[in-house]
Amino acid sequence: MNFFDIIALLAQGVGYTVMVTLACSVTGLLVGLAAAGTRRLGLPGARPLLDVYTYIFRGIPVLVLLFLVYFGLPGIGLKVSPLLAMMLSLGLICGAYLAEVFRGALDSVDAGEIVAAQSMGMTRLQILMYIEFPQMLRFAVPGMVNEFTSVLKYSPFAYTVGIPEITKQAMTLASTTLRGVEVYLAVGILYFAIYRTLLVGVQWLARRYRVPGMGMA
């Protein structure tokens, strides 16, 4: 078995790695948008709850929360699938970070545009959806890229709950071939390839929807 054979065997787990990364990223994105939007609308009692959520979930290790969800919830009669456990742990932690990214990006929206929208009779929800969110998402691209990269780096934890992604495939292969250096070097190459592919896609979206007059990093 040569090095390229090892990569080919490990590539069988790429689909699961991408699936976990996308599922958790989408969960985090939706949660972050919901949290940022709720805070921006100023709903009664929402701000303290959101502060508690972001404070706690940004401080909990991913693996601890994953074990709490996957192994702990069945103890109270709530059994979750491995993918759902990843979404409820890594996805919610990602959402807590993105909520703060989006809050900062919302503060970058020109206040004059909001005043103009109010003078036209737009409701607070309409202003949020049609004026603030579209610009906020553009301003937040660097922070989103950073957080989605973190999700990819944490995705190997999926092997602990039985998802056969790249790391799980590597552990099995390393134990049977005793060629750990080559196996985990191949793992690094595959993760880097996934990262670069996702980054190229995000950078294309950033160029496509960038705010006119703002330079790209």
Sequence and secondary structure as in RCSB ss.txt:
>XXXX:A:sequence
MNFFDIIALLAQGVGYTVMVTLACSVTGLLVGLAAAGTRRLGLPGARPLLDVYTYIFRGIPVLVLLFLVYFGLPG
IGLKVSPLLAMMLSLGLICGAYLAEVFRGALDSVDAGEIVAAQSMGMTRLQILMYIEFPQMLRFAVPGMVNEFTS
VLKYSPFAYTVGIPEITKQAMTLASTTLRGVEVYLAVGILYFAIYRTLLVGVQWLARRYRVPGMGMA
>XXXX:A:secstr
  HHHHHHHHGGGHHHHHHHHHHHHHHHHHHHHHHHHHHHHT TTHHHHHHHHHHHHTTS HHHHHHIIIIIGGG
GT    HHHHHIIIIIHHHHHHHHHHHHHHHTTS HHHHHHHHHTT  HHHHIIIIIHHHHHHHTHHHHHHHHHH
HHHHGGGGGGGT   HHHHHHHHHHHH  HHHHHHHHHHHHHHHHHHHHHHHHHHHHHS  TT    
